[in-house]
Every structure is written in structure tokens, then in C-alpha cells.
Amino acid sequence: MTALDSWDPARTALLSMDCQNDICHERGVFTGPIAAQVAATGVFARIAECLAAARAAGILVVHVRHLTDPTAGPGSRESSRVLRGMRRVGALVPGTWGAEIVDEARPADGELVVDKHRISAFAGTDLDRVLRQRGVDSLVLTGISTSFVVEGTARDAVDRGFRTAVVSDGCADLDPETHRLAVERVLPMLATVTDSAAVARWLATEPTSPLAAATP
């Protein structure tokens, strides 16, 4: 039995975050370390496994995209090194191929897509309201990269009172060591760290109701 077994799938959402061409595709703006790790780890096969399991179970699936804020300028909150760098190199521009979600993680018809301009999926978006309106109190996180959107969203989710799990093989980072440190040292302090096989097994069972206690 895993920690997820006491969660209620009917009150859980699966988030697939920043799986976009400019970040992950070999022809994207950020060709290099992340694209290489995506290819080496086969992370999109694992994300696809989680998406398929979530769809079969009928739980809420949310896709999160990072878009460069076209209105941001000097002195804005975009003026951090990484966000400023995205703007400088013309990455993740709304309406471009690079900003689109990769084919392997493409949203199904009717699935929610949330656009953000910051690190966390909650920052400056209506994600919190959308989840609460649907009775969601638990989140399963996947995405690119582990130490960026996944960790940032996990921290934000916990602060907002959402029970949170991270799919360790449903994430990838600039290099294996950064990913390992995140899933072995940092994220276990915030969330349940699980894997795609455990998520698929859990979602293949009947939903539990009422919601039972789980950790963390």
C-alpha cells in the first residue's frame, strides 16, 4: 500500500506542466541539457502513462503552459535571471510553435489549459479557484523541470493547503544530479514522492469516499 491509496481520485487533479516545445524539443529554443535529459529518461512515456490513467479514471487533468509575458518590462517581476532570459532569447512566445505543448503530452479535447508567466502554476493564474470550484484538495504533479515548475508548484500547493504528490519519473531536469537531489532531498519534505506505475495502479482502483487521511 502506498500513500496514494488513501486519497480520493474524485478529489484529485493531475497537473502536466511546462511540457512545451521550446523547453523539451530538440528543435526548441532551449535545445541542450533539458532536451537531452527528456530523451535519455523517456519522461514523456511516463507522463503519457499518467495522463492515460487519469483520463481512464475520469479525474481532472490540467495542462500548464509557461508563456513569456508580452507586457513585462524592466522593473517587473519577470526581471529574474531565468524569466528575463526566456524573454531575451524569444522563448515561449504566445502563439508560436515553441510555446505549444509537445505532442506526447498534448491535451485531450475539453481538458483545462492554464497559462502562467511565473514559476509556480498558481502564481498569477486562476488555478487555485478552478481546483477549489471542482472540489479538488489533492494534486499529482508531473512536468519539466523538476527543480523549477514542479518544485515551485509543490511549495505553493502545500502553502495553499493542497495535499501533493510528485511523480519522480514524470519529471526531468537539466541533469540527473539536479533531478535526484530534488526528488530525494527536497520534495519529500513537501510532498509524497511516487512514480508513474504507482499512480497507474492507484487510479485503476475504485475511488475512495469519504476522503481518508493521508500523508504528508
C-alpha positions in Angstrom: 0.0 0.0 0.0 1.2 3.5 -0.8 0.3 6.9 0.5 -1.9 7.5 -2.6 -4.1 4.6 -1.8 -6.0 6.6 0.8 -6.5 9.5 -1.5 -9.9 10.0 -3.2 -9.3 10.2 -7.0 -12.6 12.1 -7.3 -10.9 15.0 -5.4 -7.6 14.8 -7.1 -6.2 16.6 -10.1 -3.2 15.6 -12.3 -1.1 18.5 -13.5 1.2 18.3 -16.5 3.4 21.3 -16.5 5.7 23.2 -18.9 5.9 20.2 -21.4 6.5 22.6 -24.3 8.5 22.6 -27.5 10.9 25.4 -26.6 11.8 23.7 -23.3 11.8 20.0 -24.3 12.0 19.5 -28.0 15.4 19.1 -29.7 14.5 21.9 -32.1 13.2 24.2 -29.3 14.9 27.4 -28.2 16.4 25.6 -25.2 18.0 22.8 -27.1 20.6 21.2 -24.9 20.6 19.8 -21.4 16.8 19.5 -20.7 16.0 18.1 -24.2 18.8 15.6 -23.7 17.5 14.5 -20.3 14.0 14.3 -21.7 15.3 11.9 -24.4 17.5 10.0 -22.1 15.0 9.4 -19.4 11.9 8.7 -21.6 10.0 11.0 -19.3 7.2 11.7 -21.8 6.3 8.0 -21.9 5.8 8.1 -18.1 3.8 11.4 -18.3 1.6 9.8 -21.1 1.1 6.8 -18.8 -0.2 9.1 -16.0 -2.4 11.0 -18.4 -3.9 7.9 -19.8 -4.6 6.5 -16.3 -6.1 9.8 -15.2 -8.4 10.0 -18.3 -9.5 6.4 -17.8 -10.3 7.1 -14.2 -12.1 10.3 -15.1 -10.1 12.6 -12.8 -9.4 16.2 -13.6 -6.4 16.8 -15.9 -4.8 20.3 -16.0 -2.1 21.3 -18.5 0.0 24.2 -17.5 2.0 26.3 -20.1 4.6 28.9 -19.4 4.3 31.9 -21.7 6.6 34.9 -21.9 4.7 37.9 -20.6 4.4 40.3 -23.6 3.6 43.2 -21.2 6.6 42.8 -18.8 9.5 45.2 -18.9 12.3 46.5 -16.7 11.4 46.5 -13.1 8.7 43.9 -13.5 8.6 40.6 -11.6 9.9 39.0 -14.8 13.2 40.5 -14.1 14.7 37.4 -12.6 17.6 35.7 -14.3 15.6 32.8 -15.8 12.5 34.6 -16.7 14.4 37.5 -18.2 16.5 35.0 -20.1 13.4 33.5 -21.7 12.3 36.9 -22.9 15.8 37.7 -24.2 16.1 34.6 -26.4 12.5 34.8 -27.6 11.3 31.6 -25.9 7.8 30.6 -25.2 6.2 33.4 -27.1 2.4 33.1 -27.1 1.0 31.8 -30.4 4.3 30.2 -31.6 5.2 26.5 -32.1 7.7 26.8 -29.3 5.0 27.7 -26.8 2.8 24.7 -27.7 2.6 21.6 -25.6 4.7 18.7 -27.1 2.7 16.1 -29.0 3.4 13.4 -26.4 1.6 15.4 -23.7 -1.0 17.2 -25.8 -4.3 18.0 -24.1 -7.3 15.9 -25.0 -10.5 17.7 -26.0 -12.0 19.6 -23.2 -9.0 19.4 -20.8 -8.1 22.5 -19.0 -5.1 24.5 -20.0 -3.7 27.2 -17.6 -1.2 29.8 -18.9 1.3 31.3 -16.5 4.1 33.8 -16.6 5.9 32.9 -13.3 7.5 29.7 -11.9 4.6 28.2 -9.9 1.5 27.1 -11.7 -0.5 29.1 -9.1 1.3 32.4 -9.5 -0.8 35.0 -11.3 -3.3 32.3 -12.5 -6.8 31.2 -11.6 -5.7 27.6 -10.9 -6.5 27.8 -7.2 -10.0 28.9 -7.9 -10.6 26.3 -10.6 -9.4 23.5 -8.4 -11.5 24.5 -5.4 -14.6 25.0 -7.5 -14.3 21.4 -8.6 -13.7 20.1 -5.0 -10.1 19.2 -5.6 -7.9 19.0 -2.5 -5.1 16.8 -3.7 -2.6 17.2 -6.6 -0.4 14.9 -8.6 2.4 16.8 -10.3 4.4 16.0 -13.4 6.4 18.3 -15.7 9.6 19.9 -16.8 11.7 20.8 -14.9 11.9 19.1 -11.5 13.7 21.9 -9.7 11.7 24.7 -11.4 8.0 24.4 -12.1 7.5 21.1 -10.2 9.3 22.1 -7.0 7.9 25.7 -7.2 4.3 24.5 -7.7 4.7 21.9 -4.9 5.8 24.5 -2.5 2.9 26.8 -3.5 0.4 24.0 -3.4 1.4 22.9 0.2 1.2 26.5 1.4 -2.4 26.7 0.0 -3.4 23.5 1.8 -3.4 21.0 -1.1 -2.1 17.6 -0.4 0.6 17.0 -3.0 2.4 14.1 -4.8 5.2 14.3 -7.3 5.8 11.6 -9.9 9.5 11.2 -9.8 9.8 9.5 -13.2 7.3 12.0 -14.7 9.8 14.9 -14.3 13.2 15.7 -15.7 15.8 18.4 -15.1 18.9 19.9 -16.6 21.0 17.0 -15.4 20.4 13.7 -13.4 22.0 15.1 -10.2 19.7 18.1 -10.0 16.7 15.9 -10.5 18.0 13.4 -7.9 18.5 16.0 -5.3 15.1 17.4 -5.9 13.2 14.1 -5.6 15.4 12.6 -2.9 16.2 15.5 -0.7 13.9 18.5 -1.2 10.5 17.2 -2.5 10.0 14.5 0.2 9.9 17.3 2.8 6.9 18.8 0.9 5.0 16.0 -0.8 4.6 12.3 -1.4 7.2 11.2 -4.0 5.8 8.4 -6.1 6.2 7.0 -9.6 4.1 6.5 -12.7 3.5 2.9 -12.1 2.1 3.6 -8.6 -0.1 6.3 -10.0 -1.5 4.0 -12.7 -2.2 1.2 -10.1 -3.9 3.6 -7.8 -6.1 5.1 -10.4 -7.1 1.6 -11.6 -8.9 1.1 -8.3 -12.3 2.3 -7.2 -12.4 5.9 -5.9 -12.4 6.1 -2.1 -15.1 8.2 -0.3 -15.2 9.9 2.1 -11.6 11.1 1.8 -9.3 9.4 4.2 -6.3 10.8 5.9 -3.0 10.5 4.0 0.5 11.7 4.3 2.0 14.1 4.1 
